[in-house]
Amino acid sequence: MPLVSDPPVIVACLFALSGLPAGLLRLLSLAGGALLVYLGASTLRGLWRERSGPPGDGAAAAPRRGGFWRAVLVNLLNPNAWLFWSLVGGPILAGALRSASPRPHAFLGGFYLALTATNAATVLVFGNLGRLGPRTSQVLGGLSAIAFLVLGLAQLWRAG
């Protein structure tokens, strides 16, 4: 997801290296927090429907649509990406772009290689944990939903 959602963030931050205005950061925090609360609540609602539905109705096997684009939206609304690219990554990249060297490519390549490898490892670990059965998947989904709710509420509180 970061390979899709980060480029607009990087470009915007490179144009505004002085940092994000406080109002925009607050707005991003509020939007990101609200989105995390929504995703957490909708995941819990879906888990509740799966549990309360008749056994064998196939609800657990139904594919979830739009997961990739929801993740892209979460990344775009996450103020941490904006903070990183405006305060840390952006200045490093801007400095590297001023030199006639392969440093900008090396920085971006190394950064996304590490990020993608970490994300892939996380997917593999949790994908294999999900094979332990539907109950394990439900517990993991519930824990993720609760984490989204807690992080979203914390982000709303900090922004408020």
LOBA-440160 format. One line per 8 residues: number of its first residue (from 1); their letters; for each residue y, x, z of N, C-alpha, C. Coordinates in Angstrom, 3 decimals. Each point is the difference from the previous one (the first is absolute). Layout:
! LOBA-440160
NUM = a = Y X Z Y X Z Y X Z  ...
! end
This chain:
! LOBA-440160
1 = mplvsdpp = -1.190 0.795 0.000 1.190 -0.795 0.000 1.273 0.850 0.000  0.048 1.086 0.752 1.224 0.799 -0.015 0.336 0.550 -1.381  -1.011 0.227 -0.830 0.286 0.505 -1.344 0.754 -1.040 -0.825  -0.125 -1.274 0.366 0.716 -1.073 -0.687 1.313 -0.319 0.706  -0.024 -0.043 1.328 1.187 -0.446 0.738 0.993 1.121 0.315  -0.432 1.238 0.066 0.918 1.080 0.373 1.004 0.407 -1.083  -0.354 0.002 -1.291 0.986 0.457 -0.982 1.366 -0.692 0.084  0.063 -1.352 0.131 1.341 -0.583 0.131 0.711 0.446 1.283
9 = vivaclfa = -0.769 0.185 1.054 0.581 0.460 1.268 0.540 1.415 -0.171  -0.784 0.861 -0.632 0.420 1.394 -0.212 1.274 0.053 -0.838  0.018 -0.749 -1.095 1.170 0.012 -0.880 1.229 -0.509 0.755  -0.154 -1.113 0.712 1.133 -0.549 0.756 0.496 0.994 1.046  -0.919 0.653 0.680 0.390 0.945 1.051 0.625 1.264 -0.576  -0.457 0.418 -1.164 0.617 1.164 -0.629 1.447 -0.303 -0.401  0.272 -1.254 -0.356 1.368 -0.384 -0.341 0.870 -0.207 1.239  -0.625 -0.203 1.127 0.769 -0.284 1.219 -0.443 0.902 1.142
17 = lsglpagl = 0.040 1.307 -0.216 -0.503 0.942 0.991 0.808 0.029 1.289  1.143 -0.615 0.002 0.781 -0.012 1.228 -0.675 -0.875 1.056  -1.056 -0.684 -0.372 -0.734 -0.858 0.944 0.260 -1.453 -0.323  -0.848 -0.812 0.499 0.134 -1.433 -0.198 1.061 -0.564 0.931  0.827 -0.908 -0.495 0.948 -0.646 0.896 -0.757 -0.758 1.093  0.593 -0.077 1.174 -0.666 -0.645 1.136 -0.388 -1.438 -0.326  0.856 -0.706 -0.728 -0.298 -1.390 -0.348 -1.219 -0.131 -0.894  -0.144 0.908 -0.969 -1.148 -0.047 -0.897 -1.282 0.352 0.746
25 = lrllslag = 0.069 1.002 0.867 -1.172 0.371 0.787 -0.420 -1.159 0.894  0.967 -0.670 0.600 -0.312 -1.149 0.860 -0.627 -1.122 -0.825  0.554 -0.269 -1.176 -0.546 -1.023 -0.872 -1.425 0.341 -0.422  -0.243 1.256 -0.361 -1.359 0.423 -0.359 -0.954 -0.145 1.178  0.465 0.362 1.186 -0.844 -0.128 1.188 -0.341 -1.459 0.279  0.988 -0.870 -0.126 -0.252 -1.422 0.222 -0.963 -0.564 -1.042  0.222 0.346 -1.269 -0.876 -0.496 -1.065 -1.416 0.557 0.161  -0.105 1.283 0.288 -1.320 0.607 0.187 -0.715 -0.569 1.211
33 = gallvylg = 0.718 -0.185 1.100 -0.603 -0.584 1.201 -0.476 -1.420 -0.249  0.838 -0.790 -0.683 -0.382 -1.380 -0.310 -1.235 -0.031 -0.902  -0.053 0.897 -0.976 -1.162 0.046 -0.888 -1.259 0.374 0.771  0.086 0.988 0.896 -1.175 0.390 0.788 -0.472 -1.143 0.890  0.935 -0.716 0.620 -0.376 -1.155 0.835 -0.677 -1.057 -0.857  0.553 -0.279 -1.178 -0.594 -0.979 -0.913 -1.419 0.418 -0.407  -0.162 1.272 -0.389 -1.325 0.460 -0.425 -1.002 -0.055 1.151  0.426 0.404 1.191 -0.885 -0.063 1.159 -0.396 -1.423 0.328
41 = astlrglw = 0.968 -0.916 0.010 -0.286 -1.396 0.315 -0.885 -0.632 -1.062  0.259 0.279 -1.277 -0.830 -0.602 -1.052 -1.418 0.567 0.026  -0.139 1.273 0.361 -1.346 0.570 0.120 -0.757 -0.654 1.154  0.668 -0.166 1.127 -0.649 -0.678 1.135 -0.368 -1.440 -0.356  0.892 -0.703 -0.717 -0.307 -1.371 -0.431 -1.235 -0.011 -0.895  -0.072 0.947 -0.939 -1.160 0.071 -0.880 -1.283 0.297 0.747  0.083 0.904 0.982 -1.187 0.298 0.814 -0.420 -1.210 0.811  0.980 -0.744 0.509 -0.299 -1.200 0.792 -0.685 -1.047 -0.876
49 = rersgppg = 0.474 -0.160 -1.240 -0.622 -0.960 -0.921 -1.429 0.414 -0.321  -0.234 1.306 -0.204 -1.356 0.483 -0.282 -0.928 -0.306 1.159  0.493 0.208 1.214 -0.831 -0.222 1.186 -0.250 -1.462 0.271  1.009 -0.854 -0.249 -0.150 -1.409 0.333 -0.613 -0.807 -1.130  -0.152 0.597 -1.175 -0.599 -0.697 -1.131 -1.501 -0.118 0.184  -0.608 -0.908 -0.780 -1.452 -0.141 0.087 -0.702 1.279 -0.425  -1.118 0.359 0.660 -0.713 1.219 -0.367 -0.473 -0.062 -1.442  0.125 1.135 -0.659 -0.504 0.107 -1.369 0.879 -0.680 -1.024
57 = dgaaaapr = 1.272 -0.301 0.357 0.851 -0.668 -0.978 0.614 0.968 -1.003  -0.232 1.299 0.177 0.471 0.992 -0.948 1.433 0.432 0.221  0.637 -0.477 1.068 1.400 0.364 0.233 0.147 1.495 0.235  -0.959 0.603 0.664 0.108 1.431 0.296 -0.141 0.841 -1.263  -0.704 -0.537 -1.003 -0.235 0.767 -1.208 1.120 -0.176 -1.034  0.932 -0.938 0.251 1.070 -0.245 -0.970 0.897 1.229 -0.114  0.295 0.418 -1.225 0.853 1.180 -0.158 1.431 -0.303 0.423  0.642 0.973 0.563 1.405 -0.145 0.391 0.839 0.491 -1.163
65 = rggfwrav = 0.903 -0.846 -0.458 0.818 0.314 -1.171 1.351 0.562 0.420  0.516 0.861 -0.848 1.341 0.513 0.220 0.108 1.073 1.056  -1.114 0.547 0.467 0.039 1.006 1.055 0.764 1.247 -0.394  -0.175 0.446 -1.229 0.674 1.213 -0.457 1.508 -0.209 -0.003  0.457 -1.126 -0.587 1.443 -0.228 -0.096 0.612 -0.318 1.354  -0.779 -0.603 0.901 0.512 -0.194 1.362 0.181 1.348 0.685  -0.930 0.916 -0.225 0.120 1.339 0.585 1.201 0.743 -0.578  0.247 -0.162 -1.306 1.179 0.613 -0.617 1.264 -0.570 0.639
73 = lvnllnpn = 0.029 -1.319 0.212 1.155 -0.626 0.637 0.204 0.516 1.423  -1.085 0.156 0.746 0.101 0.557 1.350 0.607 1.401 -0.060  -0.458 0.824 -0.935 0.541 1.362 -0.128 1.474 -0.019 -0.387  0.391 -0.896 -0.891 1.401 -0.072 -0.410 0.911 -0.447 1.143  -0.503 -0.880 0.856 0.808 -0.525 1.099 -0.125 0.827 1.278  -0.820 1.023 -0.043 -0.202 0.829 1.179 1.166 0.980 0.143  0.777 -0.119 1.055 1.140 0.915 0.129 -0.415 1.451 0.186  -1.244 0.238 0.417 -0.436 1.384 0.196 -0.006 0.771 -1.308
81 = awlfwslv = -0.413 -0.646 -1.093 0.034 0.671 -1.307 1.439 0.317 -0.380  0.905 -0.949 0.224 1.410 0.226 -0.312 0.571 1.112 0.872  -0.348 -0.005 1.270 0.488 1.057 0.895 -0.535 1.361 -0.429  -1.307 0.055 -0.285 -0.588 1.277 -0.401 0.674 0.538 -1.255  0.123 -0.850 -1.030 0.539 0.488 -1.266 1.503 0.225 0.053  0.710 -0.662 0.912 1.441 0.252 0.078 0.329 1.160 0.929  -0.821 0.238 1.018 0.333 1.018 0.992 -0.841 1.272 -0.087  -1.205 -0.090 -0.535 -0.885 1.167 -0.029 -0.413 0.338 -1.435
89 = ggpilaga = -0.789 -0.873 -0.603 -0.542 0.276 -1.325 1.056 0.089 -1.086  1.001 -0.894 0.056 1.056 -0.001 -1.010 0.786 1.294 -0.035  0.501 0.470 1.156 0.720 1.272 -0.021 -0.864 1.177 -0.471  -1.267 0.018 0.394 -0.897 1.072 -0.457 -0.143 -0.069 -1.518  -0.241 -1.214 -0.506 -0.182 -0.176 -1.436 1.294 0.295 -0.755  1.129 -0.446 0.535 1.287 0.259 -0.654 0.268 1.502 -0.087  -0.281 0.728 1.076 0.169 1.451 -0.020 -0.924 0.658 -1.004  -1.231 -0.475 -0.078 -0.956 0.566 -0.948 0.398 -0.319 -1.435
97 = lrsasprp = 0.594 -1.174 -0.230 0.421 -0.375 -1.354 1.153 0.875 -0.492  0.803 0.522 0.919 1.131 0.853 -0.386 -0.460 1.362 -0.510  -1.201 0.392 0.367 -0.517 1.293 -0.464 -0.810 -0.217 -1.277  0.000 0.976 -0.831 -0.781 -0.079 -1.235 -1.385 0.568 0.287  -0.760 -0.744 0.762 -1.331 0.468 0.374 -0.949 -1.190 0.077  -1.272 0.281 0.194 -0.970 -1.098 0.135 -0.026 -0.598 1.410  0.944 0.376 0.869 -0.026 -0.483 1.379 0.034 -1.520 0.135  0.807 -0.732 -0.782 -0.014 -1.457 0.176 -1.373 -0.604 -0.283
105 = haflggfy = -0.638 0.506 -1.058 -1.330 -0.504 -0.342 -1.018 0.376 1.063  0.111 1.215 0.511 -0.930 0.446 1.046 0.185 -0.833 1.266  1.245 -0.266 0.374 0.260 -0.810 1.193 -0.575 -1.403 -0.165  0.350 -0.679 -1.103 -0.500 -1.359 -0.220 -1.523 -0.023 -0.149  -0.540 0.962 -0.746 -1.452 0.054 -0.175 -0.732 0.222 1.303  0.456 0.952 0.789 -0.642 0.255 1.294 0.129 -1.170 0.947  1.176 -0.610 0.032 0.243 -1.142 0.881 -0.932 -1.151 -0.352  -0.042 -0.365 -1.287 -0.828 -1.144 -0.399 -1.485 0.318 -0.013
113 = laltatna = -0.368 1.242 -0.198 -1.407 0.379 0.120 -0.471 -0.214 1.435  0.790 0.480 0.957 -0.364 -0.182 1.407 0.009 -1.477 0.381  1.011 -0.734 -0.435 0.103 -1.422 0.337 -1.146 -0.803 -0.616  -0.292 0.256 -1.264 -1.068 -0.724 -0.685 -1.363 0.343 0.588  -0.226 1.273 0.310 -1.285 0.398 0.600 -0.181 -0.658 1.372  1.055 -0.045 0.783 -0.083 -0.643 1.314 -0.269 -1.487 -0.144  0.697 -0.660 -0.922 -0.232 -1.430 -0.228 -1.418 -0.267 -0.489  -0.489 0.845 -0.909 -1.365 -0.174 -0.512 -1.025 0.172 1.110
121 = atvlvfgn = 0.211 0.978 0.858 -0.922 0.203 1.126 0.018 -1.205 0.935  1.165 -0.559 0.231 0.106 -1.178 0.859 -0.746 -1.184 -0.604  0.172 -0.199 -1.311 -0.699 -1.093 -0.681 -1.512 0.199 0.085  -0.466 1.221 -0.222 -1.440 0.268 0.067 -0.559 -0.255 1.398  0.711 0.463 1.014 -0.476 -0.191 1.382 -0.072 -1.478 0.324  1.088 -0.732 -0.255 0.005 -1.412 0.362 -0.875 -0.832 -0.927  -0.152 0.416 -1.255 -0.921 -0.684 -0.896 -1.441 0.110 0.486  -0.371 1.178 0.488 -1.353 0.176 0.530 -0.183 -0.721 1.333
129 = lgrlgprt = 1.045 -0.054 0.808 -0.093 -0.764 1.241 -0.223 -1.481 -0.291  0.620 -0.493 -1.079 -0.160 -1.393 -0.381 -1.418 -0.346 -0.411  -0.771 0.984 -0.392 -1.396 -0.245 -0.395 -0.899 -0.274 1.197  0.551 0.169 1.184 -0.788 -0.259 1.204 -0.216 -1.491 0.239  0.609 -0.823 -0.826 -0.220 -1.432 0.096 1.300 -0.778 0.019  -0.131 -1.324 -0.204 1.197 -0.837 -0.058 0.757 -0.045 1.329  -0.720 0.082 1.094 0.673 -0.038 1.305 0.883 1.245 0.166  -0.487 1.163 -0.418 0.790 1.224 0.078 1.235 -0.116 -0.886
137 = sqvlggls = -0.162 -0.562 -1.201 1.139 -0.200 -0.897 1.028 -0.936 0.622  -0.468 -1.051 0.648 0.920 -0.939 0.651 0.748 0.676 1.142  -0.706 0.784 0.794 0.651 0.693 1.116 1.040 0.991 -0.538  -0.376 0.776 -1.027 0.950 0.944 -0.590 1.200 -0.725 -0.606  -0.261 -1.109 -0.680 1.092 -0.797 -0.567 0.910 -0.545 1.092  -0.600 -0.469 1.088 0.791 -0.504 1.122 0.835 1.094 0.641  -0.592 1.172 0.171 0.753 1.119 0.573 1.155 0.421 -0.911  -0.260 -0.004 -1.302 1.066 0.330 -0.953 1.112 -1.044 0.057
145 = aiaflvlg = -0.381 -1.264 0.065 0.997 -1.071 0.067 0.847 0.119 1.263  -0.639 0.289 1.113 0.731 0.174 1.255 0.924 1.207 -0.081  -0.483 1.073 -0.608 0.847 1.186 -0.171 1.215 -0.332 -0.862  -0.197 -0.767 -1.093 1.129 -0.412 -0.842 0.991 -0.828 0.814  -0.519 -0.940 0.796 0.884 -0.834 0.813 0.804 0.842 0.985  -0.669 0.909 0.705 0.676 0.831 0.998 1.039 0.903 -0.664  -0.389 0.655 -1.099 0.945 0.882 -0.701 1.170 -0.797 -0.584  -0.290 -1.170 -0.551 1.071 -0.835 -0.552 0.966 -0.464 1.070
153 = laqlwrag = -0.539 -0.455 1.134 0.865 -0.441 1.104 0.814 1.150 0.563  -0.615 1.173 0.107 0.733 1.182 0.489 1.122 0.364 -0.964  -0.282 -0.077 -1.300 1.021 0.330 -0.990 1.133 -1.023 0.050  -0.336 -1.296 0.162 1.034 -1.024 0.130 0.832 0.216 1.248  -0.644 0.365 1.078 0.708 0.237 1.269 0.975 1.173 -0.124  -0.492 1.096 -0.609 0.867 1.172 -0.186 1.184 -0.294 -0.919  -0.232 -0.823 -1.018 1.060 -0.311 -0.956 1.003 -1.016 0.572  -0.469 -0.828 0.925 0.841 -1.073 0.555 0.986 0.437 0.941
! end
